[in-house]
Amino acid sequence: MFSDRVNIQYSVDVEELPAEVLRLIEKASTHTGILHTVGMSDLTSLSQEQIMSVATLDRLDRIRRQLAAADYVLNDVMNIVSGYLEFKGRQLSEGAATNEQAPPMPELEGMPEPQELHANLLFKDLDGLQDKVNRLNDQKSD
């Protein structure tokens, strides 16, 4: 159903990390933007008889693949940002041990787990996508 995936590992300079994260976010955005071209808005305008068809099944499969591709990329972004924050936290902890003037490490207990953040971001993206679909449908009916 989904294309094969392989995990890779490579390194970048810390200064290049924000640009790399932005590149990946743009890639995820491209995947979600493609949803319009695979017929998401067309599905909402089909009649009850038309919706139950092989064509609908094909469109739904393509939409799910695009969502999955965006999800994979966003998960990678979350792992990168999480790893970076852990790295910075270790730097602060090591600096605090050698220098009493270092700022205190922020409390992480109240922060949501990465999976929670991931789900929240995905639902936010889906809400935004639904808003776009609704606007397109409103434009069609005008």
C-alpha positions as CSV (number, residue, x, y, z in Angstrom):
1,M,0.0,0.0,0.0
2,F,2.7,2.5,1.0
3,S,6.1,2.8,-0.8
4,D,9.1,1.3,1.0
5,R,10.8,3.5,3.5
6,V,14.3,3.5,4.7
7,N,15.9,5.3,7.6
8,I,19.0,7.3,6.9
9,Q,21.3,9.2,9.2
10,Y,23.4,12.2,8.2
11,S,24.9,15.2,10.0
12,V,24.7,18.9,9.5
13,D,26.2,21.8,11.2
14,V,24.1,23.2,14.1
15,E,23.8,26.5,12.2
16,E,22.3,24.7,9.2
17,L,19.7,22.8,11.3
18,P,16.9,25.5,11.2
19,A,17.2,25.7,7.4
20,E,17.0,21.9,7.1
21,V,14.0,21.7,9.4
22,L,12.3,24.4,7.3
23,R,13.1,22.4,4.2
24,L,11.4,19.4,5.6
25,I,8.4,21.4,6.8
26,E,8.0,22.7,3.2
27,K,8.2,19.2,1.9
28,A,5.4,18.1,4.3
29,S,3.4,21.2,3.2
30,T,3.9,20.2,-0.5
31,H,2.4,16.7,0.3
32,T,-0.6,18.3,1.9
33,G,-1.0,20.8,-0.9
34,I,-1.1,17.9,-3.4
35,L,-4.3,16.8,-1.7
36,H,-6.3,19.3,-3.7
37,T,-5.0,17.8,-7.0
38,V,-5.9,14.3,-6.1
39,G,-9.5,15.2,-5.7
40,M,-10.3,15.9,-2.0
41,S,-12.6,18.8,-2.9
42,D,-14.3,16.8,-5.7
43,L,-15.2,14.0,-3.2
44,T,-17.3,16.4,-1.1
45,S,-19.4,17.4,-4.1
46,L,-20.4,13.9,-5.2
47,S,-23.9,12.5,-4.7
48,Q,-24.6,9.6,-2.5
49,E,-24.8,7.3,-5.5
50,Q,-21.5,8.6,-6.9
51,I,-19.5,8.4,-3.7
52,M,-19.8,4.6,-3.5
53,S,-17.6,3.8,-6.5
54,V,-14.2,2.5,-7.4
55,A,-13.1,6.0,-8.5
56,T,-13.8,7.2,-4.9
57,L,-11.8,4.3,-3.5
58,D,-8.9,5.2,-5.8
59,R,-9.0,8.9,-4.7
60,L,-9.2,8.0,-1.1
61,D,-6.2,5.8,-1.4
62,R,-4.2,8.6,-3.1
63,I,-5.3,11.1,-0.4
64,R,-4.3,8.7,2.4
65,R,-0.9,8.1,0.8
66,Q,-0.3,11.9,0.6
67,L,-1.3,12.3,4.3
68,A,1.0,9.4,5.2
69,A,3.9,11.0,3.3
70,A,3.3,14.3,5.1
71,D,3.0,12.5,8.4
72,Y,6.4,10.7,7.9
73,V,8.1,14.0,7.2
74,L,6.5,15.8,10.1
75,N,7.6,12.9,12.4
76,D,11.1,13.3,11.1
77,V,10.9,17.0,11.9
78,M,9.7,16.3,15.4
79,N,12.5,13.9,16.0
80,I,15.1,16.4,14.8
81,V,13.7,19.3,16.9
82,S,13.4,17.0,19.9
83,G,17.0,15.8,19.5
84,Y,18.2,19.4,19.1
85,L,16.4,20.4,22.3
86,E,17.9,17.4,24.2
87,F,21.3,18.4,22.8
88,K,20.8,22.0,24.0
89,G,19.6,20.8,27.4
90,R,22.7,18.7,27.8
91,Q,24.8,21.7,26.9
92,L,23.0,23.8,29.5
93,S,23.4,21.1,32.2
94,E,27.1,20.7,31.5
95,G,27.5,24.4,31.5
96,A,25.7,24.7,34.8
97,A,28.0,22.1,36.4
98,T,31.0,24.2,35.4
99,N,29.5,27.7,35.7
100,E,27.0,28.6,38.4
101,Q,25.9,31.6,36.3
102,A,24.3,29.4,33.7
103,P,20.5,29.8,33.3
104,P,18.4,27.0,34.9
105,M,17.1,24.2,32.7
106,P,13.3,24.7,32.0
107,E,11.0,22.2,33.5
108,L,9.9,19.6,31.0
109,E,7.3,17.8,33.1
110,G,4.4,20.0,31.9
111,M,5.3,19.6,28.2
112,P,3.4,17.1,26.1
113,E,5.1,14.0,24.8
114,P,6.3,14.2,21.2
115,Q,3.5,11.9,20.1
116,E,1.0,14.3,21.6
117,L,2.6,17.2,19.8
118,H,2.7,15.2,16.6
119,A,-1.0,14.3,16.9
120,N,-1.9,18.0,17.7
121,L,0.0,19.2,14.7
122,L,-1.6,16.6,12.4
123,F,-5.1,17.5,13.6
124,K,-4.3,21.2,13.2
125,D,-3.1,20.5,9.6
126,L,-6.3,18.5,8.9
127,D,-8.4,21.3,10.3
128,G,-6.7,23.8,8.0
129,L,-7.1,21.4,5.1
130,Q,-10.8,21.0,5.9
131,D,-11.2,24.8,6.0
132,K,-9.6,25.0,2.6
133,V,-12.0,22.4,1.3
134,N,-14.9,24.3,2.7
135,R,-13.8,27.5,1.1
136,L,-13.3,25.8,-2.3
137,N,-16.8,24.3,-2.0
138,D,-18.2,27.7,-1.1
139,Q,-16.5,29.2,-4.1
140,K,-18.0,26.4,-6.3
141,S,-21.5,27.1,-5.0
142,D,-21.2,30.9,-5.6
